[in-house]
Structure formats: structure tokens, C-alpha cells
Amino acid sequence: MALNSIVNMAQCAESSGLSSDIDTCMNTELGTLLQLEAERITRSYSISFVPTIIYNGVFDQQLQDRSLRDFRGTVCGLLQKRGDISFHNALCQ
């Protein structure tokens, strides 16, 4: 990965309040366990399209369609509806 990409990733994660230590996660047992869990979850759905996007453990075709057109807007809308972020959150502007 190019240095600019790493710096941009770290800045993006920081501005979102997330950890940017992806390399450590990828190269440790935690990364392997998370990947195996994602595989287990994926197999539990009969997906016919990639990417298939699951929200809160449920597949919803309308959310899938909206996500393909406007992923950020869809996620922000769900988080706002749940009260996890405000309607004026800078990440959703």
C-alpha cells in the first residue's frame, strides 16, 4: 500500500472516530477470527449478488438498492433514525 493511501486511511478513520490500525488487525489472530466470522455469516444467507449488503442481521432489498446508489446516505439515514448520530453529523454531509 502506498504511503499516501496509508496516511489517507488513517486520517479518514481518525475523523470518523475509528481506529486506523488495520494492518495490526489483519496480521493477528483477531483479523483471522473476524474474517472467519464474516465467512460464517455470509454463508448463512443465500446471496445471489455481490455485494449483498446486510443491515442489522437482516437483508432488505430496498436498503440494498438504496445502498448501491448512495451507500453513505443509506448508512447515515439508518444511524440517524436509530439515534446513533445527529442529523447534522459532518460525516453525512
LOVEX-348003 format. One record per residue: residue number from 1; x, y, z of N, C-alpha, C in turn; residue in three letters. Coordinates in pm, whole numbers, plus 32768, in hexadecimal, padded with zeros to 4 digits. Example, Ala and Ser with C-alpha at 12.3 -4.5 7.8 and 13.67 -1.06 7.14 Angstrom:
LOVEX-348003
<k:1, nx:8527, ny:7DC7, nz:830C, cax:84CE, cay:7E3E, caz:830C, cx:8528, cy:7EB6, cz:830C, r:Ala>
<k:2, nx:8505, ny:7F1F, nz:82C4, cax:8557, cay:7F96, caz:82CA, cx:850A, cy:8003, cz:8313, r:Ser>
END
This chain:
LOVEX-348003
<k:1, nx:8055, ny:7F8B, nz:8000, cax:8000, cay:8000, caz:8000, cx:805A, cy:807B, cz:8000, r:Met>
<k:2, nx:803A, ny:80DC, nz:7FAD, cax:8089, cay:8156, caz:7FA4, cx:807B, cy:81A8, cz:8023, r:Ala>
<k:3, nx:80E4, ny:81F4, nz:8042, cax:80E5, cay:8246, caz:80BC, cx:806F, cy:82A6, cz:80BF, r:Leu>
<k:4, nx:804F, ny:82E5, nz:804C, cax:7FDD, cay:8342, caz:8047, cx:7F5B, cy:82FC, cz:806C, r:Asn>
<k:5, nx:7F4B, ny:8281, nz:803D, cax:7ED2, cay:8235, caz:805D, cx:7EC8, cy:8219, cz:80F1, r:Ser>
<k:6, nx:7F39, ny:81F7, nz:812F, cax:7F3B, cay:81DB, caz:81BE, cx:7F1A, cy:8259, cz:820E, r:Ile>
<k:7, nx:7F56, ny:82C9, nz:81E6, cax:7F3B, cay:8348, caz:822B, cx:7EA9, cy:836E, cz:821B, r:Val>
<k:8, nx:7E73, ny:8362, nz:81A1, cax:7DE6, cay:8384, caz:8189, cx:7D89, cy:832A, cz:81DB, r:Asn>
<k:9, nx:7DAA, ny:82A9, nz:81E2, cax:7D59, cay:824B, caz:822E, cx:7D59, cy:8272, cz:82C2, r:Met>
<k:10, nx:7DCE, ny:8293, nz:82F7, cax:7DD9, cay:82BA, caz:8384, cx:7D8A, cy:8339, cz:839E, r:Ala>
<k:11, nx:7D94, ny:839B, nz:8345, cax:7D4A, cay:8419, caz:8356, cx:7CB3, cy:8402, cz:834F, r:Gln>
<k:12, nx:7C89, ny:83B0, nz:82F2, cax:7BFB, cay:8392, caz:82E3, cx:7BC6, cy:834D, cz:8360, r:Cys>
<k:13, nx:7C0F, ny:82E9, nz:838F, cax:7BE4, cay:829F, caz:8406, cx:7BDF, cy:82FC, cz:847F, r:Ala>
<k:14, nx:7C47, ny:834D, nz:8490, cax:7C4C, cay:83A9, caz:8502, cx:7BD7, cy:840B, cz:8501, r:Glu>
<k:15, nx:7BBA, ny:8443, nz:848C, cax:7B4E, cay:84A5, caz:8483, cx:7AC6, cy:8464, cz:849F, r:Ser>
<k:16, nx:7ABE, ny:83E0, nz:848F, cax:7A42, cay:8397, caz:84A9, cx:7A3D, cy:835F, cz:8536, r:Ser>
<k:17, nx:7AAB, ny:8372, nz:8581, cax:7AB0, cay:833C, caz:8608, cx:7ACE, cy:82A7, cz:860B, r:Gly>
<k:18, nx:7B0C, ny:8273, nz:85A0, cax:7B2C, cay:81E5, caz:8597, cx:7BC1, cy:81CF, cz:85A2, r:Leu>
<k:19, nx:7BE8, ny:8155, nz:85C5, cax:7C75, cay:8131, caz:85C9, cx:7CA7, cy:811A, cz:853B, r:Ser>
<k:20, nx:7D20, ny:8145, nz:851F, cax:7D58, cay:812F, caz:849A, cx:7DC1, cy:80C1, cz:849B, r:Ser>
<k:21, nx:7DC6, ny:8073, nz:8504, cax:7E2C, cay:800B, caz:8512, cx:7E02, cy:7F8B, cz:84C9, r:Asp>
<k:22, nx:7DE4, ny:7F99, nz:844B, cax:7DB3, cay:7F29, caz:83FA, cx:7E1E, cy:7EC0, cz:83E5, r:Ile>
<k:23, nx:7E9A, ny:7EEA, nz:83CC, cax:7F06, cay:7E89, caz:83B6, cx:7F16, cy:7E2C, cz:842D, r:Asp>
<k:24, nx:7F11, ny:7E63, nz:84A5, cax:7F1F, cay:7E10, caz:851D, cx:7EAD, cy:7DAB, cz:8523, r:Thr>
<k:25, nx:7E35, ny:7DD8, nz:8508, cax:7DC2, cay:7D7F, caz:850A, cx:7DD2, cy:7D11, cz:84A1, r:Cys>
<k:26, nx:7DFB, ny:7D38, nz:8429, cax:7E09, cay:7CD6, caz:83BC, cx:7E71, cy:7C6C, cz:83DB, r:Met>
<k:27, nx:7ED9, ny:7C91, nz:8421, cax:7F4A, cay:7C37, caz:8435, cx:7F4C, cy:7BF5, cz:84BF, r:Asn>
<k:28, nx:7EDA, ny:7BF3, nz:8502, cax:7ED2, cay:7BB2, caz:8585, cx:7E5F, cy:7B4F, cz:8584, r:Thr>
<k:29, nx:7E54, ny:7B06, nz:85F1, cax:7DE8, cay:7AA3, caz:85FE, cx:7D5F, cy:7AE6, cz:85F7, r:Glu>
<k:30, nx:7D55, ny:7B61, nz:862A, cax:7CD6, cay:7BA8, caz:8625, cx:7CA5, cy:7BB6, cz:8595, r:Leu>
<k:31, nx:7CFE, ny:7BDD, nz:853A, cax:7CD8, cay:7BEB, caz:84AE, cx:7CA5, cy:7B68, cz:8474, r:Gly>
<k:32, nx:7CE9, ny:7AFC, nz:8493, cax:7CBF, cay:7A78, caz:8463, cx:7C35, cy:7A54, cz:849B, r:Thr>
<k:33, nx:7C21, ny:7A6C, nz:851C, cax:7BA0, cay:7A4C, caz:855A, cx:7B2F, cy:7A9F, cz:851F, r:Leu>
<k:34, nx:7B4A, ny:7B1F, nz:8506, cax:7AE3, cay:7B75, caz:84C9, cx:7AC2, cy:7B47, cz:843B, r:Leu>
<k:35, nx:7B27, ny:7B1F, nz:83F1, cax:7B11, cay:7AEE, caz:8368, cx:7ABE, cy:7A6D, cz:836A, r:Gln>
<k:36, nx:7ADE, ny:7A12, nz:83C5, cax:7A93, cay:7995, caz:83CF, cx:7A02, cy:79AE, cz:83F8, r:Leu>
<k:37, nx:79ED, ny:7A0D, nz:8452, cax:7965, cay:7A30, caz:847C, cx:7918, cy:7A6D, cz:8407, r:Glu>
<k:38, nx:7958, ny:7AC2, nz:83B9, cax:7917, cay:7AFD, caz:8343, cx:78F3, cy:7A90, cz:82DE, r:Ala>
<k:39, nx:794B, ny:7A2F, nz:82CF, cax:7930, cay:79BE, caz:8274, cx:78B7, cy:796E, cz:82A5, r:Glu>
<k:40, nx:78B2, ny:7954, nz:8327, cax:7843, cay:7908, caz:8360, cx:77BE, cy:7952, cz:834A, r:Arg>
<k:41, nx:77C0, ny:79D3, nz:8362, cax:7747, cay:7A23, caz:8350, cx:771D, cy:7A25, cz:82BD, r:Ile>
<k:42, nx:777E, ny:7A37, nz:8264, cax:7761, cay:7A3B, caz:81D5, cx:7720, cy:79BA, cz:81A7, r:Thr>
<k:43, nx:7753, ny:7949, nz:81D6, cax:771B, cay:78C7, caz:81AD, cx:768D, cy:78B2, cz:81E1, r:Arg>
<k:44, nx:7667, ny:78F9, nz:8249, cax:75E1, cay:78E7, caz:8281, cx:7575, cy:7928, cz:822A, r:Ser>
<k:45, nx:759D, ny:797C, nz:81CB, cax:7540, cay:79BB, caz:816E, cx:7550, cy:797A, cz:80E6, r:Tyr>
<k:46, nx:74E4, ny:7970, nz:809E, cax:74EA, cay:793B, caz:8015, cx:74FA, cy:79B1, cz:7FB6, r:Ser>
<k:47, nx:7574, ny:79E2, nz:7FAC, cax:7589, cay:7A59, caz:7F5A, cx:7593, cy:7A33, cz:7EC7, r:Ile>
<k:48, nx:755F, ny:7A8B, nz:7E73, cax:7565, cay:7A74, caz:7DE3, cx:75A7, cy:7AEA, cz:7D9C, r:Ser>
<k:49, nx:75D7, ny:7B4A, nz:7DEB, cax:7610, cay:7BC3, caz:7DB1, cx:767F, cy:7BF4, cz:7E0C, r:Phe>
<k:50, nx:76EA, ny:7C23, nz:7DCF, cax:775A, cay:7C5C, caz:7E1C, cx:776C, cy:7CEC, cz:7DED, r:Val>
<k:51, nx:776B, ny:7D4E, nz:7E46, cax:7763, cay:7D3C, caz:7ED7, cx:76D3, cy:7D31, cz:7F06, r:Pro>
<k:52, nx:76BA, ny:7CD8, nz:7F62, cax:763C, cay:7CD2, caz:7FAA, cx:7654, cy:7D17, cz:802F, r:Thr>
<k:53, nx:7601, ny:7D78, nz:804E, cax:7616, cay:7DC9, caz:80C6, cx:75AA, cy:7DA6, cz:812C, r:Ile>
<k:54, nx:75D7, ny:7D7D, nz:81A2, cax:757E, cay:7D55, caz:820E, cx:7584, cy:7DBF, cz:827B, r:Ile>
<k:55, nx:7512, ny:7DF0, nz:82A7, cax:750E, cay:7E51, caz:8314, cx:74CA, cy:7E11, cz:838C, r:Tyr>
<k:56, nx:750D, ny:7E1A, nz:83FE, cax:74D6, cay:7DE7, caz:847C, cx:74A9, cy:7D56, cz:8471, r:Asn>
<k:57, nx:74F5, ny:7D07, nz:8425, cax:74DA, cay:7C78, caz:841B, cx:7465, cy:7C53, cz:83C1, r:Gly>
<k:58, nx:742F, ny:7CB4, nz:8376, cax:73BB, cay:7C9B, caz:8322, cx:73D5, cy:7CD0, cz:8296, r:Val>
<k:59, nx:73B2, ny:7C7F, nz:8231, cax:73BC, cay:7CAF, caz:81A7, cx:733A, cy:7CF5, cz:8184, r:Phe>
<k:60, nx:7346, ny:7D6C, nz:814A, cax:72D3, cay:7DBB, caz:8120, cx:72F1, cy:7DED, cz:8093, r:Asp>
<k:61, nx:72A1, ny:7DC2, nz:8031, cax:72BC, cay:7DE4, caz:7FA5, cx:72B9, cy:7E7A, cz:7F8D, r:Gln>
<k:62, nx:725E, ny:7EC2, nz:7FD0, cax:7258, cay:7F53, caz:7FBE, cx:72D7, cy:7F96, cz:7FF1, r:Gln>
<k:63, nx:7309, ny:7F69, nz:8066, cax:7386, cay:7FA0, caz:809A, cx:73FB, cy:7F7B, cz:803E, r:Leu>
<k:64, nx:73F8, ny:7F02, nz:800A, cax:7460, cay:7ED7, caz:7FAC, cx:7464, cy:7F35, cz:7F33, r:Gln>
<k:65, nx:73F0, ny:7F4E, nz:7EF8, cax:73E9, cay:7FA4, caz:7E82, cx:7417, cy:8033, cz:7EA3, r:Asp>
<k:66, nx:73E8, ny:8068, nz:7F15, cax:7413, cay:80EE, caz:7F3E, cx:74A9, cy:80F3, cz:7F57, r:Arg>
<k:67, nx:74DE, ny:808A, nz:7F95, cax:756D, cay:8086, caz:7FB5, cx:75C3, cy:8087, cz:7F37, r:Ser>
<k:68, nx:7596, ny:8044, nz:7ED0, cax:75E2, cay:8041, caz:7E53, cx:75E3, cy:80C9, cz:7E0F, r:Leu>
<k:69, nx:757A, ny:8118, nz:7E24, cax:7575, cay:819E, caz:7DEB, cx:75BA, cy:8205, cz:7E44, r:Arg>
<k:70, nx:75A9, ny:81F7, nz:7EC8, cax:75DD, cay:825B, caz:7F26, cx:75FA, cy:8217, cz:7FAC, r:Asp>
<k:71, nx:766E, ny:81D5, nz:7FB3, cax:7691, cay:8188, caz:802B, cx:769A, cy:81E2, cz:80A5, r:Phe>
<k:72, nx:76E5, ny:824E, nz:8099, cax:76F6, cay:82A9, caz:810C, cx:766F, cy:82DE, cz:813C, r:Arg>
<k:73, nx:761D, ny:830B, nz:80DF, cax:759A, cay:8340, caz:8105, cx:7542, cy:82D8, cz:8148, r:Gly>
<k:74, nx:7549, ny:825D, nz:8118, cax:74F9, cay:81F2, caz:8154, cx:7527, cy:81D4, cz:81E2, r:Thr>
<k:75, nx:75AA, ny:81C6, nz:81F3, cax:75E1, cay:81A9, caz:8278, cx:75C4, cy:821D, cz:82D7, r:Val>
<k:76, nx:75DA, ny:8297, nz:82A9, cax:75BF, cay:830C, caz:82FE, cx:752C, cy:8311, cz:8325, r:Cys>
<k:77, nx:74D4, ny:82F7, nz:82C7, cax:7445, cay:82F8, caz:82E5, cx:7420, cy:8293, cz:8350, r:Gly>
<k:78, nx:7459, ny:821C, nz:8346, cax:743D, cay:81B4, caz:83AA, cx:7474, cy:81DA, cz:8433, r:Leu>
<k:79, nx:74EE, ny:820F, nz:8434, cax:752B, cay:8237, caz:84B4, cx:74E1, cy:82AC, cz:84F3, r:Leu>
<k:80, nx:74B2, ny:8309, nz:84A0, cax:7465, cay:837A, caz:84D3, cx:73DE, cy:834C, cz:850A, r:Gln>
<k:81, nx:739E, ny:82F2, nz:84C2, cax:731C, cay:82BE, caz:84ED, cx:7328, cy:8276, cz:8573, r:Lys>
<k:82, nx:7397, ny:822F, nz:8586, cax:73AF, cay:81E6, caz:8602, cx:73DE, cy:8241, cz:8674, r:Arg>
<k:83, nx:7404, ny:82BC, nz:8651, cax:7432, cay:831A, caz:86B6, cx:74C6, cy:830F, cz:86D6, r:Gly>
<k:84, nx:7511, ny:82C6, nz:8683, cax:75A0, cay:82B6, caz:869B, cx:75F1, cy:8330, cz:8673, r:Asp>
<k:85, nx:75BE, ny:837D, nz:8613, cax:7600, cay:83F9, caz:85EA, cx:7594, cy:8462, cz:85D4, r:Ile>
<k:86, nx:75BC, ny:84E1, nz:85DC, cax:755B, cay:854D, caz:85C9, cx:7543, cy:8563, cz:8534, r:Ser>
<k:87, nx:74D7, ny:85A9, nz:8516, cax:74B7, cay:85C7, caz:848B, cx:751A, cy:862A, cz:844E, r:Phe>
<k:88, nx:7568, ny:866B, nz:84A3, cax:75C8, cay:86CE, caz:8473, cx:7657, cy:8699, cz:8476, r:His>
<k:89, nx:7669, ny:8617, nz:8485, cax:76EE, cay:85DC, caz:848D, cx:773B, cy:85FA, cz:840D, r:Asn>
<k:90, nx:77B6, ny:862B, nz:841C, cax:7808, cay:8654, caz:83A9, cx:7826, cy:85E0, cz:834B, r:Ala>
<k:91, nx:782C, ny:8567, nz:837E, cax:784A, cay:84F4, caz:8329, cx:77DB, cy:84D9, cz:82C4, r:Leu>
<k:92, nx:7765, ny:8509, nz:82E0, cax:76F3, cay:84EE, caz:828A, cx:76D1, cy:8563, cz:822E, r:Cys>
<k:93, nx:7723, ny:85C9, nz:822E, cax:7707, cay:863E, caz:81DA, cx:7747, cy:8630, cz:8152, r:Gln>
END
